[in-house]
């Protein structure tokens, strides 16, 4: 296995430490009477089991769906998630195929324009409009506070630096079944 980034190195170290702690019985940790150090363990003392966190069948199916949604992008490229747009007709087709929307309902439009949204808002009662505006303000205030808490981090570690960066993306989505 080739390790390409510091993130992968850190992940592997954390995984090994976790396995050391989980696979070692509590009574195996002895405290030396001369110090308060734990008993040293070598890599041979630890059985390493690395599992792929994603089921291979689910991964294959997901990649196929992404290829349908974005036929002009490579689903193997991590940047493709933020750099290409979704085909709305393909999205509706997939949603019908997976049973998320009625398959026989060809007349219904699930795409709503800005104008339709504005018209719907304008037709609300004053109380309903104010309720939506209040909700919007609460969500906005929280989102802004939450965004301020997510910042780039970079620290010196033996052998280099470790950290993460926060990068904006053009769009984000969420699949909510049912």
C-alpha positions as CSV (number, residue, x, y, z in Angstrom):
1,X,0.0,0.0,0.0
2,X,1.3,3.4,-0.9
3,X,0.7,6.3,1.4
4,X,0.4,9.6,-0.5
5,X,-0.4,12.3,1.9
6,X,0.1,13.4,5.5
7,X,-3.6,13.0,6.0
8,X,-3.3,9.3,5.1
9,X,-0.2,9.0,7.4
10,X,-2.1,10.6,10.3
11,X,-5.2,8.5,9.6
12,X,-3.1,5.3,9.6
13,X,-1.4,6.3,12.9
14,X,-4.7,7.0,14.5
15,X,-6.1,3.7,13.2
16,X,-3.1,1.8,14.6
17,X,-3.4,3.6,18.0
18,X,-7.1,2.8,18.1
19,X,-6.4,-0.9,17.3
20,X,-3.7,-1.0,20.0
21,X,-6.2,0.4,22.6
22,X,-9.2,-1.7,21.5
23,X,-7.3,-5.0,20.9
24,X,-5.3,-4.9,24.1
25,X,-7.1,-6.2,27.2
26,X,-7.1,-3.7,30.1
27,X,-5.0,-6.0,32.3
28,X,-2.3,-6.0,29.6
29,X,-1.4,-2.4,30.4
30,X,0.9,-2.6,33.3
31,X,2.3,0.4,35.1
32,X,6.0,0.1,35.9
33,X,6.7,0.8,39.5
34,X,9.6,3.0,38.5
35,X,7.5,5.2,36.3
36,X,3.9,5.7,35.1
37,X,4.6,4.6,31.5
38,X,2.4,2.0,29.8
39,X,4.0,-1.2,28.6
40,X,5.5,-0.6,25.1
41,X,4.0,-2.5,22.2
42,X,5.6,-3.1,18.8
43,X,3.8,-3.2,15.5
44,X,4.0,-7.0,15.6
45,X,1.9,-7.0,18.7
46,X,-1.0,-5.4,16.8
47,X,-3.1,-7.1,14.3
48,X,-3.9,-4.6,11.5
49,X,-7.2,-5.0,9.8
50,X,-8.0,-2.2,7.4
51,X,-11.5,-2.4,5.9
52,X,-12.9,-0.2,3.2
53,X,-15.5,1.9,4.8
54,X,-17.7,1.8,1.7
55,X,-19.4,-1.4,0.5
56,X,-17.9,-2.1,-3.0
57,X,-21.4,-2.7,-4.5
58,X,-22.7,0.6,-3.1
59,X,-19.7,2.4,-4.4
60,X,-20.2,0.9,-7.9
61,X,-23.9,1.8,-7.9
62,X,-23.2,5.4,-6.6
63,X,-20.5,5.9,-9.3
64,X,-23.0,4.8,-12.0
65,X,-25.6,7.2,-10.7
66,X,-23.1,10.1,-10.7
67,X,-22.1,9.2,-14.2
68,X,-25.7,9.5,-15.3
69,X,-26.1,12.8,-13.5
70,X,-22.9,14.3,-14.8
71,X,-22.0,12.5,-18.1
72,X,-19.3,15.0,-18.9
73,X,-17.3,14.5,-15.7
74,X,-15.1,11.8,-14.3
75,X,-16.6,10.4,-11.1
76,X,-13.1,9.3,-10.0
77,X,-12.0,12.9,-9.8
78,X,-12.7,14.4,-6.3
79,X,-13.0,17.9,-7.9
80,X,-15.9,16.7,-10.1
81,X,-18.3,17.0,-7.2
82,X,-18.0,20.8,-7.1
83,X,-17.0,21.5,-10.7
84,X,-19.8,20.0,-12.7
85,X,-23.6,20.5,-12.8
86,X,-26.3,18.0,-12.4
87,X,-28.6,17.2,-15.3
88,X,-32.1,17.9,-14.0
89,X,-33.8,15.5,-16.5
90,X,-31.4,12.7,-15.4
91,X,-32.1,13.5,-11.8
92,X,-35.8,13.1,-12.3
93,X,-35.3,9.9,-14.2
94,X,-33.2,8.4,-11.5
95,X,-35.6,9.6,-8.7
96,X,-38.5,7.8,-10.6
97,X,-36.4,4.7,-11.1
98,X,-35.5,4.5,-7.4
99,X,-39.1,5.2,-6.4
100,X,-38.5,8.6,-4.8
101,X,-41.2,10.2,-6.9
102,X,-44.1,8.5,-8.7
103,X,-43.0,6.9,-12.0
104,X,-46.3,7.5,-13.8
105,X,-46.4,11.2,-12.9
106,X,-45.0,12.7,-16.2
107,X,-47.1,15.9,-16.0
108,X,-45.7,17.2,-12.6
109,X,-42.8,19.5,-12.5
110,X,-40.4,19.2,-9.6
111,X,-38.3,22.1,-10.7
112,X,-39.4,25.5,-9.3
113,X,-38.1,28.7,-10.8
114,X,-37.2,31.8,-8.8
115,X,-40.2,33.5,-10.2
116,X,-42.5,30.7,-9.0
117,X,-40.9,30.9,-5.5
118,X,-41.4,34.7,-5.4
119,X,-45.0,34.4,-6.5
120,X,-45.7,31.7,-3.9
121,X,-44.1,34.0,-1.2
122,X,-46.1,37.0,-2.4
123,X,-49.4,35.0,-2.0
124,X,-48.7,34.1,1.6
125,X,-50.5,35.9,4.5
126,X,-48.5,38.6,6.4
127,X,-48.1,36.2,9.3
128,X,-46.8,33.4,7.1
129,X,-44.3,35.7,5.4
130,X,-43.1,37.0,8.8
131,X,-42.7,33.4,10.1
132,X,-40.6,32.5,7.1
133,X,-38.5,35.7,7.4
134,X,-37.9,34.9,11.1
135,X,-36.9,31.3,10.3
136,X,-34.5,32.6,7.6
137,X,-32.9,35.0,10.0
138,X,-32.4,32.4,12.7
139,X,-30.9,29.9,10.2
140,X,-28.7,32.6,8.7
141,X,-27.3,33.8,12.1
142,X,-26.5,30.2,13.1
143,X,-24.9,29.4,9.8
144,X,-22.7,32.4,10.0
145,X,-21.6,31.6,13.5
146,X,-21.0,27.9,12.5
147,X,-19.0,29.0,9.5
148,X,-16.7,31.2,11.7
149,X,-16.0,28.0,13.7
150,X,-14.7,26.1,10.7
151,X,-11.2,27.5,10.0
152,X,-8.1,26.3,8.3
153,X,-5.7,24.5,10.7
154,X,-2.0,23.8,10.2
155,X,0.4,22.6,12.9
156,X,4.0,21.5,13.0
157,X,4.4,17.8,13.7
158,X,7.5,15.6,13.7
159,X,8.5,15.3,10.1
160,X,6.4,18.1,8.6
161,X,3.0,19.7,9.0
162,X,-0.5,18.4,9.5
163,X,-3.8,20.2,9.1
164,X,-6.9,20.8,7.0
165,X,-8.2,23.5,4.8
166,X,-11.8,24.7,4.3
167,X,-12.7,25.3,0.7
168,X,-16.0,26.7,-0.7
169,X,-17.9,24.8,-3.3
170,X,-20.5,26.1,-5.8
171,X,-23.3,23.8,-4.6
172,X,-24.0,21.1,-2.1
173,X,-26.8,18.6,-1.8
174,X,-28.3,16.1,0.5
175,X,-30.2,12.9,-0.3
176,X,-33.2,12.5,2.1
177,X,-35.0,9.3,1.3
178,X,-38.8,9.1,1.7
